[in-house]
Amino acid sequence: MYPFLRLGLNLFAARKLPSMDPLDMHVSRHRCRLVDCDIFGEMNNGRILTLYEMGRFQAAVRMGLWALLQKKRWGLTVAGTSIRYRKRILPFEKYETRTRIATWDARFVYIEQGMYKLNGDCASHVLLRTAVVEKGRAVPTDVLIEAMGITQPRPEPAEWVQNWIDAEATRTWPPTLDKT
């Protein structure tokens, strides 16, 4: 079940944090709850994606995107992800989520996030291709960037980020899954 109450508390807490430049990194601290864990006694991989979403929503509040979404009746969507899991997060363990915009292109904003144990080890890392939507259609990124007041140049993507973007452009859609 989606943790709506937890989301509400995170959004409320984000409103009390200082505003941030959209190209800065948002950092938040959390604790793994029992409901976050699977039968193997570690944070569930699906829950990790949900908790990353909370970090993105908090960053959106701090950078003014959340208010802009409400004003323009826009929504947010994820159009693709690439994630690596490397370290277990155990029940009641504290961790930190880091969120930043990696780059953007004409259609998508690419967001990089990491979950870090308090000893500094990266537990998981994700790259997301996201978009702002209006009436089921993606808002052009240049419209979004202007509406947010971003005047800095587009961040140059890391080589691995650009490689993923390029590889995704070659992926066929819809996929064909033969029963052979």
C-alpha positions in Angstrom: 0.0 0.0 0.0 1.2 3.5 -0.9 2.3 5.4 2.3 0.1 8.4 1.8 0.3 9.5 5.5 4.1 9.3 5.3 4.1 11.3 2.1 1.9 14.0 3.7 4.2 14.3 6.7 7.3 14.5 4.4 5.6 17.3 2.3 4.7 19.2 5.4 8.2 18.9 6.8 9.6 20.1 3.4 7.6 23.3 3.7 9.5 24.2 6.8 12.9 23.7 5.1 14.6 26.7 3.4 14.0 27.1 -0.3 16.7 25.8 -2.6 18.0 26.5 -6.1 16.7 23.8 -8.5 20.2 22.8 -9.4 21.3 22.2 -5.8 21.1 18.9 -4.0 18.3 18.1 -1.6 19.4 15.9 1.3 16.9 14.3 3.7 17.3 11.8 6.6 15.1 8.9 7.2 14.8 5.6 9.2 13.8 2.2 7.7 10.5 1.1 9.2 9.3 -2.5 9.5 6.7 -1.8 6.8 9.5 -1.0 4.4 11.0 -4.5 4.7 10.5 -7.7 2.9 10.6 -11.3 4.2 14.4 -11.2 4.1 14.6 -8.6 6.8 15.8 -5.7 4.6 14.3 -2.7 2.8 12.2 -4.0 -0.1 13.4 -3.0 -3.6 10.0 -1.7 -4.6 9.7 0.3 -1.4 13.0 1.9 -2.2 11.6 3.4 -5.4 8.6 4.7 -3.4 10.9 6.3 -0.8 13.0 7.9 -3.5 9.7 9.5 -4.7 9.4 11.1 -1.3 12.8 12.6 -1.7 11.9 14.0 -5.1 8.6 15.5 -3.8 10.5 17.1 -0.9 13.0 18.6 -3.4 10.1 19.8 -5.5 8.6 21.7 -2.6 11.9 23.3 -1.7 12.7 24.4 -5.3 9.2 25.9 -5.8 8.1 23.2 -8.4 5.4 21.9 -6.1 3.6 25.3 -6.0 4.1 25.7 -9.8 2.5 22.3 -10.4 -0.5 23.3 -8.3 -0.8 26.7 -9.9 -0.6 25.4 -13.5 -2.5 22.1 -12.8 0.5 20.1 -14.0 1.5 16.7 -12.8 4.7 14.6 -12.5 5.5 11.3 -14.2 8.4 8.9 -14.4 9.2 7.7 -17.9 12.1 5.4 -17.1 14.5 4.3 -14.4 17.9 2.7 -14.0 18.7 1.5 -10.5 21.5 -0.3 -8.7 21.2 -1.9 -5.3 24.5 -2.5 -3.5 24.0 -2.5 0.3 21.2 -3.7 2.5 19.2 -1.2 4.6 18.0 -3.0 7.7 14.9 -2.3 10.0 15.3 0.8 12.1 18.5 1.8 10.3 19.0 5.5 9.5 19.9 6.6 6.0 20.1 9.7 3.9 18.5 10.3 0.5 20.3 12.7 -1.9 18.4 14.1 -4.8 19.6 16.4 -7.7 18.8 17.2 -11.3 21.4 15.5 -13.4 20.5 17.2 -16.7 17.5 17.7 -19.1 16.8 17.6 -22.8 13.8 18.8 -24.9 11.4 16.2 -23.4 12.7 15.0 -20.0 14.4 16.0 -16.8 16.8 13.4 -15.5 17.1 13.1 -11.8 19.8 11.3 -9.9 19.2 10.0 -6.4 21.1 7.9 -3.9 20.4 6.3 -0.5 23.4 6.5 1.8 24.0 4.7 5.0 25.2 7.0 7.8 28.7 5.5 7.5 28.8 6.9 3.9 28.2 3.7 2.0 25.9 4.1 -1.0 23.1 1.5 -0.5 21.3 2.2 -3.8 21.5 4.7 -6.7 18.9 5.6 -9.3 18.6 7.7 -12.5 15.1 8.7 -13.5 13.8 10.1 -16.7 10.9 12.3 -15.6 8.5 14.8 -17.2 5.9 17.3 -16.2 2.6 16.6 -17.7 -0.5 18.6 -18.6 -3.7 16.9 -19.8 -1.8 13.6 -20.4 0.9 15.3 -22.5 4.5 16.2 -21.6 5.1 19.9 -21.1 8.2 20.9 -23.2 11.2 21.1 -20.9 12.1 24.6 -22.0 8.6 25.7 -20.9 9.2 24.1 -17.5 12.7 25.6 -17.1 11.4 29.1 -17.9 8.4 28.7 -15.5 10.8 27.7 -12.7 13.0 30.7 -13.4 16.1 28.6 -14.1 18.7 30.8 -15.9 21.8 28.6 -15.4 22.9 26.5 -18.4 21.7 22.9 -18.6 24.0 20.7 -16.4 26.4 18.7 -18.6 25.4 15.0 -18.0 28.0 12.5 -16.7 29.2 10.1 -19.4 27.2 7.2 -17.9 24.1 9.4 -17.8 24.4 10.3 -21.4 25.1 6.7 -22.3 21.9 5.6 -20.6 19.9 8.4 -22.4 21.4 7.3 -25.8 20.7 3.6 -25.1 17.1 4.3 -24.1 16.6 6.1 -27.4 17.4 2.8 -29.3 14.9 0.8 -27.2 11.9 -0.4 -29.2 8.4 0.3 -28.0 6.2 -1.5 -27.5 8.4 -4.4 -26.5 8.0 -7.8 -28.1 8.1 -10.7 -25.6 7.9 -13.9 -27.6 6.8 -17.1 -25.9 9.8 -19.1 -27.2 
